[in-house]
Amino acid sequence: MNTLSYKTQSAKKPEVDRKWFIVDAEGEVVGRLSSNIAAILRGKHKTSFTPHVDCGDFVIIINADKVRFTGNKMEQKEYITHSLYPGGQKRRTPAEYMDKRPAHILEHSIKGMLPKTKLGKAMYKKLFVYEGAEHPHEAQKPETLNF
């Protein structure tokens, strides 16, 4: 009698092999780009993906100030924050963020697609967003990533 036993391999923290990727956000749609990057930060593109282990890769985004929205979202979409004080609600459009902090749009979008746990915070720390084409991570030799 021949019995086969297959064991599910679960990734462990020291066994995770991390890579560095660089993404050019020029002309990309915010939501589609964010969902792809969130999957890479999480490690879902790897065959060794394990939900309870941070097995994702590092991602560098350049030209974050040149992303775009579809339709009229640039003027009609609103980001709402509240300071928890009476009358402390603020509403800003993506056009207002593009003037002051263009990288915030991608950071906010990607952070919302990651788990809301300690593990999600660890994944978010592997994201680096830059408004221009320059970045200080040349020593890591990042691979170009196209979607």
C-alpha positions as semicolon CSV with decimal commas, in nm:
position;residue;x (nm);y (nm);z (nm)
1;M;0,000;0,000;0,000
2;N;0,142;0,333;-0,109
3;T;0,047;0,633;0,101
4;L;0,140;0,984;0,001
5;S;0,146;1,264;0,249
6;Y;0,172;1,621;0,132
7;K;0,259;1,881;0,388
8;T;0,164;2,244;0,342
9;Q;0,476;2,455;0,367
10;S;0,426;2,766;0,575
11;A;0,672;3,054;0,536
12;K;0,867;3,155;0,843
13;K;1,008;3,500;0,910
14;P;1,379;3,413;0,865
15;E;1,311;3,219;0,543
16;V;1,146;3,510;0,359
17;D;1,344;3,635;0,060
18;R;1,274;4,004;-0,002
19;K;1,334;4,192;-0,326
20;W;1,323;4,562;-0,408
21;F;1,096;4,685;-0,687
22;I;1,066;5,028;-0,842
23;V;0,742;5,148;-1,002
24;D;0,703;5,453;-1,224
25;A;0,359;5,599;-1,145
26;E;0,354;5,847;-1,432
27;G;0,014;5,835;-1,605
28;E;-0,113;5,541;-1,395
29;V;-0,464;5,528;-1,247
30;V;-0,447;5,557;-0,866
31;G;-0,676;5,268;-0,767
32;R;-0,540;5,013;-1,011
33;L;-0,181;5,096;-0,926
34;S;-0,255;5,087;-0,552
35;S;-0,418;4,744;-0,559
36;N;-0,124;4,592;-0,749
37;I;0,130;4,748;-0,512
38;A;-0,067;4,639;-0,203
39;A;-0,055;4,279;-0,329
40;I;0,324;4,301;-0,369
41;L;0,370;4,455;-0,023
42;R;0,161;4,175;0,118
43;G;0,347;3,902;-0,073
44;K;0,048;3,759;-0,258
45;H;0,248;3,732;-0,580
46;K;0,476;3,468;-0,426
47;T;0,414;3,095;-0,418
48;S;0,525;3,093;-0,053
49;F;0,254;3,341;0,056
50;T;0,144;3,287;0,413
51;P;-0,132;3,512;0,554
52;H;0,013;3,543;0,905
53;V;0,373;3,621;0,796
54;D;0,501;3,941;0,637
55;C;0,649;3,789;0,322
56;G;0,609;4,088;0,090
57;D;0,872;4,286;-0,096
58;F;0,992;4,646;-0,078
59;V;0,835;4,889;-0,326
60;I;0,967;5,229;-0,437
61;I;0,723;5,454;-0,623
62;I;0,860;5,743;-0,826
63;N;0,671;6,023;-1,004
64;A;0,382;6,000;-0,756
65;D;0,286;6,356;-0,852
66;K;0,193;6,239;-1,204
67;V;-0,078;5,985;-1,119
68;R;-0,428;6,033;-1,253
69;F;-0,788;5,960;-1,166
70;T;-1,058;5,847;-1,407
71;G;-1,368;6,056;-1,467
72;N;-1,418;6,369;-1,256
73;K;-1,268;6,226;-0,936
74;M;-0,990;6,486;-0,925
75;E;-1,250;6,756;-0,844
76;Q;-1,542;6,554;-0,701
77;K;-1,378;6,293;-0,475
78;E;-1,327;6,402;-0,114
79;Y;-1,089;6,285;0,154
80;I;-1,255;6,345;0,492
81;T;-1,060;6,370;0,819
82;H;-1,175;6,461;1,168
83;S;-0,971;6,596;1,460
84;L;-1,224;6,463;1,715
85;Y;-1,300;6,820;1,824
86;P;-1,635;6,987;1,750
87;G;-1,621;7,138;1,405
88;G;-1,296;6,954;1,334
89;Q;-1,404;6,789;1,010
90;K;-1,190;6,870;0,705
91;R;-1,267;6,785;0,345
92;R;-1,003;6,793;0,076
93;T;-1,009;6,699;-0,291
94;P;-0,726;6,517;-0,471
95;A;-0,656;6,842;-0,657
96;E;-0,579;7,013;-0,324
97;Y;-0,350;6,727;-0,221
98;M;-0,171;6,746;-0,556
99;D;-0,074;7,105;-0,473
100;K;0,061;7,032;-0,124
101;R;0,145;6,661;-0,081
102;P;0,103;6,457;-0,402
103;A;0,256;6,143;-0,248
104;H;-0,018;6,134;0,018
105;I;-0,278;6,022;-0,237
106;L;-0,094;5,698;-0,316
107;E;0,012;5,641;0,046
108;H;-0,347;5,679;0,168
109;S;-0,484;5,452;-0,104
110;I;-0,230;5,172;-0,050
111;K;-0,253;5,187;0,330
112;G;-0,629;5,136;0,307
113;M;-0,575;4,814;0,109
114;L;-0,345;4,654;0,368
115;P;-0,457;4,470;0,685
116;K;-0,545;4,693;0,981
117;T;-0,314;4,507;1,222
118;K;0,047;4,512;1,339
119;L;0,126;4,300;1,036
120;G;-0,028;4,562;0,808
121;K;0,186;4,834;0,968
122;A;0,498;4,625;0,906
123;M;0,395;4,585;0,541
124;Y;0,333;4,957;0,504
125;K;0,685;5,036;0,628
126;K;0,823;4,868;0,315
127;L;0,663;5,133;0,091
128;F;0,863;5,437;-0,024
129;V;0,683;5,706;-0,227
130;Y;0,866;5,993;-0,399
131;E;0,716;6,281;-0,593
132;G;0,997;6,316;-0,845
133;A;1,205;6,072;-1,047
134;E;1,490;6,066;-0,791
135;H;1,516;5,824;-0,498
136;P;1,793;5,736;-0,249
137;H;1,766;5,355;-0,286
138;E;2,011;5,285;-0,570
139;A;2,227;5,069;-0,340
140;Q;1,943;4,814;-0,311
141;K;1,944;4,763;-0,691
142;P;1,565;4,769;-0,737
143;E;1,408;4,582;-1,029
144;T;1,168;4,772;-1,255
145;L;0,810;4,656;-1,220
146;N;0,548;4,710;-1,491
147;F;0,179;4,634;-1,460
